[in-house]
Amino acid sequence: RHLRERVELDAHLALPGGDGLQLHVTDLSFTFPDAREPFLKNLNFHIRSGERILVTGPNGSGKTTLLKVIAGIYSEYKGIIAYNDFPLGNLRVESLRSIIGYDLTETDVFKGTVYENIQAGRPGISLEDVKRAAAMVRLDEVIRTWPTGYETHITPEGLRLSTGVRAKIILARAIAVSPKVLMLEDTLAALPYDERLGIYQEILQPSHGWTVILCSNDLGISRMVDKIMV
């Protein structure tokens, strides 16, 4: 027990160092409960620190499932997943959540203010972090038009917000933590094409330092990344 606690502590201290994280995946397979065959089978890849990766493929090919497995949301996998050479199984879940920002299609807004929805109760995220994230996804332009700004209250499931604004809030939530790894589905499809590409162009700037894994079949995004995985 003491050895495991020490390994977890060492991993927790080592992971936040530097910019983006590197990721090694070796012989990764994942099978859904009660399924006979693996949904993901024998995947092998290496993503370097700060790389911007586009994952493409038809609907149902496993892009979202892959993100959930490497983010630690789905834990019953076979093979090796390692961040900065630390196996995923040696890392505290809370440590991983503090350095991974993810925006998945089933993620939604919740009852509370816009600030609370972006900050999401995570210690260490300030109002300036929230405003920076909102500006990066061009949400600040909308918030300025609301009389109560960041204190505007959102109803459950954002029933009075447009799909595009909801998507921006959720993406800002992923960015506000200043993640070492950003895992994204293409959740901005409701936005005008030029605006969507403009937001991704900002997020994918190498100067941010973070590692990005983005699932999309948009050829426009493919020109902004370092590598394409099919």
Salt bridges, closest charged atoms under 4 A:
GLU5 OE2 - ARG1 NE 3.25
GLU5 OE1 - HIS2 ND1 3.88
GLU8 OE2 - ARG4 NH2 3.29
GLU8 OE1 - ARG92 NE 3.88
ASP10 OD2 - ARG6 NH1 3.71
GLU51 OE2 - ARG48 NH1 3.91
GLU51 OE1 - LYS227 NZ 3.52
GLU106 OE2 - LYS68 NZ 2.44
ASP108 OD2 - ARG166 NH2 2.95
GLU128 OE2 - LYS131 NZ 3.83
ASP129 OD1 - ARG132 NH2 3.90
ASP140 OD2 - ARG144 NH1 3.42
ASP186 OD2 - ARG196 NH1 2.97
GLU195 OE2 - LYS168 NZ 2.52
GLU202 OE2 - HIS208 NE2 3.04
ASP218 OD2 - ARG196 NH1 3.06
ASP226 OD1 - ARG52 NH2 2.78
